[in-house]
Amino acid sequence: MRPTRADARAAGDIEAWLLQRLQARLGAGAELVDRHLPFSYYGLDSIDAVELAAELEDWLGQPVAATLTFDYPTVSAVAIYLAAEAVSAPTPDAADVAALLSELDGQQPDRLSL
């Protein structure tokens, strides 16, 4: 089975990236980031949230909503959401689209009988 997106990543990879980025933002002496605690617990404000979403978008290579950390307020929730989104929205190949259009072009609509 081929991945549905070239840059699709597993929830564990996304979670590890987010944990590392948050830990780096907090600094060397800070407590370890818990994946189940809300971003607000670590003092993430709206500017930080937008910056984190932009960094995540760059890393994933796919669009990420600026409101992501508000909609999914923990590292775990973001990771699960993004991993599920990547596999649930397949992008059709050009050949698939061409074949479908060709197939549809050759068919006549069925008449409904009542």
C-alpha positions as CSV (number, residue, x, y, z in Angstrom):
1,M,0.0,0.0,0.0
2,R,1.4,3.4,-1.0
3,P,1.1,6.4,1.3
4,T,-1.6,8.8,0.5
5,R,0.7,11.8,0.8
6,A,4.4,12.0,0.2
7,D,5.1,13.7,3.5
8,A,2.7,11.7,5.7
9,R,4.2,11.1,9.1
10,A,3.2,8.8,11.9
11,A,1.7,10.2,15.1
12,G,4.8,9.1,17.0
13,D,7.0,11.1,14.7
14,I,4.9,14.2,15.0
15,E,4.7,13.8,18.8
16,A,8.4,13.4,19.1
17,W,9.0,16.5,17.0
18,L,6.5,18.6,19.0
19,L,8.0,17.5,22.3
20,Q,11.5,18.4,21.2
21,R,10.3,21.8,19.9
22,L,8.4,22.7,23.1
23,Q,11.3,21.5,25.3
24,A,13.6,23.7,23.3
25,R,11.2,26.7,23.7
26,L,11.1,26.2,27.4
27,G,14.8,26.1,27.9
28,A,17.4,23.8,29.5
29,G,16.2,24.1,33.1
30,A,12.5,23.6,32.5
31,E,10.5,20.5,33.5
32,L,10.0,17.8,30.9
33,V,7.1,18.4,28.5
34,D,4.2,15.9,29.1
35,R,2.4,15.0,25.9
36,H,-1.0,15.0,27.8
37,L,-0.8,18.4,29.4
38,P,-2.3,21.4,27.6
39,F,0.0,23.8,25.7
40,S,-1.3,26.6,28.0
41,Y,0.3,24.8,31.0
42,Y,3.7,25.6,29.5
43,G,2.8,29.2,28.8
44,L,2.2,28.9,25.1
45,D,0.4,32.1,24.1
46,S,-1.3,32.9,20.8
47,I,1.9,34.2,19.1
48,D,3.8,31.1,20.2
49,A,1.0,28.9,18.9
50,V,1.0,30.5,15.5
51,E,4.8,30.2,15.3
52,L,4.7,26.6,16.3
53,A,2.0,25.8,13.7
54,A,4.1,27.5,11.0
55,E,7.2,25.5,12.0
56,L,5.1,22.3,12.0
57,E,3.7,23.2,8.6
58,D,7.3,23.6,7.3
59,W,8.4,20.3,8.8
60,L,5.4,18.3,7.5
61,G,5.3,20.0,4.1
62,Q,1.5,20.4,4.3
63,P,-0.8,23.2,5.5
64,V,-1.5,23.4,9.2
65,A,-4.1,25.7,10.7
66,A,-2.8,28.5,12.9
67,T,-5.5,27.5,15.5
68,L,-4.2,23.9,15.7
69,T,-3.0,24.1,19.3
70,F,-6.3,25.7,20.4
71,D,-8.4,23.1,18.5
72,Y,-6.2,20.2,19.8
73,P,-4.7,21.5,23.0
74,T,-2.1,18.8,23.8
75,V,0.9,17.3,22.0
76,S,-0.8,14.0,21.8
77,A,-4.0,15.4,20.4
78,V,-2.2,17.3,17.7
79,A,-0.1,14.3,16.7
80,I,-3.1,12.0,16.5
81,Y,-5.1,14.5,14.5
82,L,-2.4,15.3,12.0
83,A,-1.5,11.6,11.4
84,A,-5.1,10.7,10.9
85,E,-5.6,13.7,8.5
86,A,-2.7,12.7,6.4
87,V,-4.0,9.2,5.7
88,S,-7.7,10.1,5.4
89,A,-7.4,12.6,2.6
90,P,-5.8,10.7,-0.3
91,T,-4.6,12.7,-3.3
92,P,-5.6,11.1,-6.6
93,D,-2.9,10.5,-9.2
94,A,-3.3,12.3,-12.5
95,A,-3.6,8.8,-14.1
96,D,-6.4,7.9,-11.8
97,V,-8.3,11.1,-12.7
98,A,-7.7,10.6,-16.4
99,A,-8.9,7.0,-16.2
100,L,-12.1,8.0,-14.3
101,L,-12.9,10.8,-16.7
102,S,-12.4,8.4,-19.6
103,E,-14.7,5.9,-18.0
104,L,-17.3,8.4,-17.3
105,D,-17.1,9.9,-20.7
106,G,-18.0,6.5,-22.3
107,Q,-21.0,5.9,-20.1
108,Q,-24.6,7.1,-20.8
109,P,-26.7,8.0,-17.8
110,D,-29.2,5.3,-16.8
111,R,-32.8,6.3,-17.1
112,L,-34.9,6.0,-13.9
113,S,-37.9,3.9,-14.2
114,L,-40.7,4.5,-11.8
